């Protein structure tokens, strides 16, 4: 897993904090997704989860990380 340094994304975070631009949000999501997936995989390894639960956990972690509202069914 590539190491993520928040300093590398400071400009994106600052831009997103002021504008809430969906394009900036997408770039942050893309940048941090490997970290979110890694955390979800570590949690999943502690528990036996079906694949759809793993997907839900990954989504929930992304929602929490970016302060996004939960997806609606």
N, CA, C and O atoms as a GROMACS GRO file, in nm:
protein
  292
    1UNK      N    1   0.084  -0.117   0.000
    1UNK     CA    2   0.000   0.000   0.000
    1UNK      C    3   0.089   0.124   0.000
    1UNK      O    4   0.185   0.134   0.077
    2UNK      N    5   0.056   0.217  -0.087
    2UNK     CA    6   0.130   0.343  -0.094
    2UNK      C    7   0.103   0.424   0.033
    2UNK      O    8  -0.011   0.438   0.076
    3UNK      N    9   0.209   0.478   0.091
    3UNK     CA   10   0.194   0.559   0.210
    3UNK      C   11   0.135   0.695   0.173
    3UNK      O   12   0.183   0.762   0.081
    4UNK      N   13   0.030   0.734   0.244
    4UNK     CA   14  -0.036   0.862   0.218
    4UNK      C   15   0.015   0.963   0.318
    4UNK      O   16   0.012   0.940   0.439
    5UNK      N   17   0.060   1.076   0.266
    5UNK     CA   18   0.101   1.186   0.354
    5UNK      C   19  -0.001   1.297   0.336
    5UNK      O   20  -0.021   1.347   0.225
    6UNK      N   21  -0.065   1.337   0.446
    6UNK     CA   22  -0.165   1.443   0.438
    6UNK      C   23  -0.108   1.571   0.379
    6UNK      O   24  -0.180   1.647   0.314
    7UNK      N   25   0.021   1.596   0.402
    7UNK     CA   26   0.084   1.717   0.348
    7UNK      C   27   0.078   1.719   0.195
    7UNK      O   28   0.071   1.826   0.135
    8UNK      N   29   0.080   1.601   0.133
    8UNK     CA   30   0.072   1.593  -0.012
    8UNK      C   31  -0.063   1.639  -0.064
    8UNK      O   32  -0.075   1.679  -0.180
    9UNK      N   33  -0.164   1.635   0.020
    9UNK     CA   34  -0.300   1.668  -0.021
    9UNK      C   35  -0.355   1.791   0.050
    9UNK      O   36  -0.475   1.816   0.048
   10UNK      N   37  -0.267   1.868   0.114
   10UNK     CA   38  -0.310   1.986   0.191
   10UNK      C   39  -0.386   2.085   0.103
   10UNK      O   40  -0.487   2.141   0.146
   11UNK      N   41  -0.339   2.108  -0.019
   11UNK     CA   42  -0.408   2.201  -0.108
   11UNK      C   43  -0.547   2.150  -0.144
   11UNK      O   44  -0.643   2.228  -0.149
   12UNK      N   45  -0.558   2.020  -0.170
   12UNK     CA   46  -0.691   1.964  -0.200
   12UNK      C   47  -0.785   1.978  -0.081
   12UNK      O   48  -0.902   2.015  -0.097
   13UNK      N   49  -0.734   1.947   0.039
   13UNK     CA   50  -0.818   1.959   0.159
   13UNK      C   51  -0.864   2.103   0.178
   13UNK      O   52  -0.980   2.127   0.209
   14UNK      N   53  -0.773   2.199   0.160
   14UNK     CA   54  -0.808   2.340   0.176
   14UNK      C   55  -0.912   2.381   0.072
   14UNK      O   56  -1.007   2.453   0.104
   15UNK      N   57  -0.894   2.336  -0.051
   15UNK     CA   58  -0.989   2.368  -0.156
   15UNK      C   59  -1.126   2.309  -0.127
   15UNK      O   60  -1.228   2.375  -0.143
   16UNK      N   61  -1.127   2.183  -0.084
   16UNK     CA   62  -1.255   2.118  -0.056
   16UNK      C   63  -1.324   2.182   0.065
   16UNK      O   64  -1.447   2.194   0.066
   17UNK      N   65  -1.248   2.223   0.164
   17UNK     CA   66  -1.306   2.285   0.284
   17UNK      C   67  -1.380   2.414   0.251
   17UNK      O   68  -1.481   2.446   0.313
   18UNK      N   69  -1.329   2.487   0.153
   18UNK     CA   70  -1.393   2.614   0.121
   18UNK      C   71  -1.498   2.603   0.011
   18UNK      O   72  -1.595   2.678   0.011
   19UNK      N   73  -1.479   2.510  -0.083
   19UNK     CA   74  -1.567   2.506  -0.200
   19UNK      C   75  -1.667   2.391  -0.203
   19UNK      O   76  -1.773   2.402  -0.264
   20UNK      N   77  -1.634   2.279  -0.135
   20UNK     CA   78  -1.714   2.156  -0.143
   20UNK      C   79  -1.735   2.112  -0.288
   20UNK      O   80  -1.837   2.053  -0.323
   21UNK      N   81  -1.636   2.141  -0.371
   21UNK     CA   82  -1.640   2.107  -0.513
   21UNK      C   83  -1.641   1.955  -0.530
   21UNK      O   84  -1.553   1.886  -0.477
   22UNK      N   85  -1.740   1.900  -0.605
   22UNK     CA   86  -1.746   1.755  -0.625
   22UNK      C   87  -1.622   1.697  -0.694
   22UNK      O   88  -1.585   1.583  -0.667
   23UNK      N   89  -1.558   1.774  -0.780
   23UNK     CA   90  -1.437   1.725  -0.847
   23UNK      C   91  -1.322   1.709  -0.747
   23UNK      O   92  -1.248   1.612  -0.753
   24UNK      N   93  -1.309   1.805  -0.657
   24UNK     CA   94  -1.205   1.796  -0.553
   24UNK      C   95  -1.236   1.679  -0.460
   24UNK      O   96  -1.146   1.605  -0.421
   25UNK      N   97  -1.363   1.663  -0.426
   25UNK     CA   98  -1.405   1.551  -0.340
   25UNK      C   99  -1.369   1.418  -0.406
   25UNK      O  100  -1.321   1.326  -0.340
   26UNK      N  101  -1.394   1.408  -0.537
   26UNK     CA  102  -1.361   1.286  -0.610
   26UNK      C  103  -1.211   1.258  -0.608
   26UNK      O  104  -1.170   1.143  -0.595
   27UNK      N  105  -1.130   1.363  -0.621
   27UNK     CA  106  -0.984   1.345  -0.618
   27UNK      C  107  -0.938   1.299  -0.480
   27UNK      O  108  -0.850   1.214  -0.469
   28UNK      N  109  -0.998   1.354  -0.374
   28UNK     CA  110  -0.963   1.311  -0.238
   28UNK      C  111  -1.006   1.167  -0.215
   28UNK      O  112  -0.933   1.087  -0.156
   29UNK      N  113  -1.126   1.135  -0.262
   29UNK     CA  114  -1.176   0.998  -0.248
   29UNK      C  115  -1.083   0.900  -0.317
   29UNK      O  116  -1.050   0.795  -0.262
   30UNK      N  117  -1.040   0.934  -0.437
   30UNK     CA  118  -0.948   0.848  -0.512
   30UNK      C  119  -0.815   0.834  -0.439
   30UNK      O  120  -0.757   0.725  -0.434
   31UNK      N  121  -0.767   0.943  -0.382
   31UNK     CA  122  -0.637   0.940  -0.314
   31UNK      C  123  -0.642   0.855  -0.187
   31UNK      O  124  -0.546   0.783  -0.157
   32UNK      N  125  -0.751   0.864  -0.113
   32UNK     CA  126  -0.759   0.796   0.016
   32UNK      C  127  -0.826   0.660   0.010
   32UNK      O  128  -0.828   0.588   0.110
   33UNK      N  129  -0.882   0.622  -0.105
   33UNK     CA  130  -0.951   0.493  -0.112
   33UNK      C  131  -0.861   0.375  -0.074
   33UNK      O  132  -0.908   0.286  -0.003
   34UNK      N  133  -0.735   0.370  -0.118
   34UNK     CA  134  -0.652   0.256  -0.077
   34UNK      C  135  -0.639   0.245   0.076
   34UNK      O  136  -0.637   0.134   0.130
   35UNK      N  137  -0.631   0.357   0.144
   35UNK     CA  138  -0.623   0.355   0.290
   35UNK      C  139  -0.754   0.305   0.351
   35UNK      O  140  -0.753   0.223   0.443
   36UNK      N  141  -0.865   0.355   0.299
   36UNK     CA  142  -0.996   0.312   0.349
   36UNK      C  143  -1.014   0.162   0.326
   36UNK      O  144  -1.061   0.090   0.414
   37UNK      N  145  -0.976   0.115   0.208
   37UNK     CA  146  -0.988  -0.028   0.178
   37UNK      C  147  -0.898  -0.111   0.270
   37UNK      O  148  -0.940  -0.216   0.319
   38UNK      N  149  -0.776  -0.065   0.293
   38UNK     CA  150  -0.684  -0.136   0.381
   38UNK      C  151  -0.743  -0.148   0.521
   38UNK      O  152  -0.740  -0.256   0.580
   39UNK      N  153  -0.797  -0.039   0.574
   39UNK     CA  154  -0.858  -0.043   0.707
   39UNK      C  155  -0.976  -0.139   0.709
   39UNK      O  156  -0.991  -0.217   0.802
   40UNK      N  157  -1.060  -0.133   0.606
   40UNK     CA  158  -1.175  -0.223   0.599
   40UNK      C  159  -1.131  -0.369   0.592
   40UNK      O  160  -1.192  -0.455   0.654
   41UNK      N  161  -1.025  -0.396   0.516
   41UNK     CA  162  -0.974  -0.534   0.507
   41UNK      C  163  -0.920  -0.582   0.641
   41UNK      O  164  -0.940  -0.698   0.678
   42UNK      N  165  -0.853  -0.494   0.715
   42UNK     CA  166  -0.802  -0.532   0.848
   42UNK      C  167  -0.916  -0.563   0.943
   42UNK      O  168  -0.910  -0.659   1.019
   43UNK      N  169  -1.020  -0.480   0.939
   43UNK     CA  170  -1.137  -0.504   1.024
   43UNK      C  171  -1.206  -0.634   0.982
   43UNK      O  172  -1.245  -0.714   1.066
   44UNK      N  173  -1.220  -0.652   0.851
   44UNK     CA  174  -1.286  -0.773   0.801
   44UNK      C  175  -1.209  -0.898   0.840
   44UNK      O  176  -1.269  -1.003   0.864
   45UNK      N  177  -1.077  -0.889   0.848
   45UNK     CA  178  -0.996  -1.005   0.885
   45UNK      C  179  -1.024  -1.047   1.030
   45UNK      O  180  -1.004  -1.163   1.066
   46UNK      N  181  -1.069  -0.953   1.111
   46UNK     CA  182  -1.101  -0.985   1.250
   46UNK      C  183  -1.236  -1.053   1.264
   46UNK      O  184  -1.264  -1.118   1.366
   47UNK      N  185  -1.318  -1.040   1.163
   47UNK     CA  186  -1.454  -1.094   1.166
   47UNK      C  187  -1.478  -1.166   1.034
   47UNK      O  188  -1.418  -1.133   0.932
   48UNK      N  189  -1.566  -1.262   1.036
   48UNK     CA  190  -1.606  -1.328   0.913
   48UNK      C  191  -1.724  -1.249   0.857
   48UNK      O  192  -1.833  -1.248   0.914
   49UNK      N  193  -1.699  -1.183   0.745
   49UNK     CA  194  -1.802  -1.099   0.684
   49UNK      C  195  -1.831  -1.147   0.543
   49UNK      O  196  -1.740  -1.182   0.468
   50UNK      N  197  -1.958  -1.150   0.506
   50UNK     CA  198  -1.989  -1.177   0.365
   50UNK      C  199  -1.942  -1.059   0.280
   50UNK      O  200  -1.921  -0.950   0.332
   51UNK      N  201  -1.927  -1.082   0.150
   51UNK     CA  202  -1.872  -0.979   0.063
   51UNK      C  203  -1.954  -0.851   0.063
   51UNK      O  204  -1.897  -0.742   0.059
   52UNK      N  205  -2.088  -0.862   0.069
   52UNK     CA  206  -2.170  -0.741   0.069
   52UNK      C  207  -2.150  -0.660   0.198
   52UNK      O  208  -2.161  -0.538   0.196
   53UNK      N  209  -2.122  -0.728   0.309
   53UNK     CA  210  -2.094  -0.656   0.434
   53UNK      C  211  -1.960  -0.584   0.424
   53UNK      O  212  -1.944  -0.473   0.477
   54UNK      N  213  -1.863  -0.646   0.356
   54UNK     CA  214  -1.734  -0.581   0.335
   54UNK      C  215  -1.752  -0.453   0.253
   54UNK      O  216  -1.693  -0.350   0.283
   55UNK      N  217  -1.834  -0.461   0.149
   55UNK     CA  218  -1.861  -0.343   0.066
   55UNK      C  219  -1.929  -0.234   0.149
   55UNK      O  220  -1.895  -0.116   0.136
   56UNK      N  221  -2.022  -0.273   0.234
   56UNK     CA  222  -2.092  -0.176   0.319
   56UNK      C  223  -1.994  -0.112   0.417
   56UNK      O  224  -2.002   0.008   0.443
   57UNK      N  225  -1.904  -0.190   0.472
   57UNK     CA  226  -1.805  -0.138   0.566
   57UNK      C  227  -1.710  -0.041   0.496
   57UNK      O  228  -1.675   0.063   0.552
   58UNK      N  229  -1.668  -0.075   0.376
   58UNK     CA  230  -1.580   0.014   0.300
   58UNK      C  231  -1.651   0.147   0.271
   58UNK      O  232  -1.592   0.254   0.286
   59UNK      N  233  -1.777   0.139   0.231
   59UNK     CA  234  -1.856   0.260   0.204
   59UNK      C  235  -1.873   0.342   0.330
   59UNK      O  236  -1.859   0.464   0.327
   60UNK      N  237  -1.903   0.277   0.441
   60UNK     CA  238  -1.922   0.348   0.568
   60UNK      C  239  -1.793   0.419   0.610
   60UNK      O  240  -1.798   0.531   0.661
   61UNK      N  241  -1.678   0.354   0.590
   61UNK     CA  242  -1.551   0.417   0.624
   61UNK      C  243  -1.526   0.539   0.536
   61UNK      O  244  -1.479   0.642   0.585
   62UNK      N  245  -1.558   0.529   0.408
   62UNK     CA  246  -1.540   0.644   0.318
   62UNK      C  247  -1.634   0.758   0.358
   62UNK      O  248  -1.594   0.874   0.358
   63UNK      N  249  -1.758   0.723   0.393
   63UNK     CA  250  -1.853   0.825   0.436
   63UNK      C  251  -1.802   0.897   0.561
   63UNK      O  252  -1.811   1.019   0.572
   64UNK      N  253  -1.749   0.820   0.654
   64UNK     CA  254  -1.697   0.880   0.777
   64UNK      C  255  -1.574   0.966   0.749
   64UNK      O  256  -1.562   1.077   0.802
   65UNK      N  257  -1.484   0.916   0.667
   65UNK     CA  258  -1.360   0.986   0.637
   65UNK      C  259  -1.386   1.121   0.573
   65UNK      O  260  -1.320   1.220   0.604
   66UNK      N  261  -1.484   1.126   0.482
   66UNK     CA  262  -1.510   1.249   0.410
   66UNK      C  263  -1.633   1.324   0.459
   66UNK      O  264  -1.672   1.424   0.399
   67UNK      N  265  -1.693   1.278   0.569
   67UNK     CA  266  -1.809   1.348   0.624
   67UNK      C  267  -1.926   1.350   0.527
   67UNK      O  268  -2.006   1.443   0.526
   68UNK      N  269  -1.935   1.244   0.445
   68UNK     CA  270  -2.042   1.238   0.346
   68UNK      C  271  -2.168   1.183   0.412
   68UNK      O  272  -2.160   1.103   0.505
   69UNK      N  273  -2.284   1.225   0.364
   69UNK     CA  274  -2.407   1.164   0.416
   69UNK      C  275  -2.415   1.020   0.367
   69UNK      O  276  -2.364   0.989   0.260
   70UNK      N  277  -2.477   0.931   0.444
   70UNK     CA  278  -2.488   0.790   0.402
   70UNK      C  279  -2.564   0.778   0.269
   70UNK      O  280  -2.654   0.856   0.240
   71UNK      N  281  -2.526   0.679   0.191
   71UNK     CA  282  -2.598   0.651   0.066
   71UNK      C  283  -2.736   0.596   0.100
   71UNK      O  284  -2.752   0.519   0.195
   72UNK      N  285  -2.832   0.635   0.022
   72UNK     CA  286  -2.968   0.586   0.043
   72UNK      C  287  -2.996   0.473  -0.052
   72UNK      O  288  -2.947   0.472  -0.164
   73UNK      N  289  -3.076   0.376  -0.007
   73UNK     CA  290  -3.112   0.262  -0.092
   73UNK      C  291  -3.211   0.303  -0.199
   73UNK      O  292  -3.252   0.220  -0.280
   0.00000   0.00000   0.00000
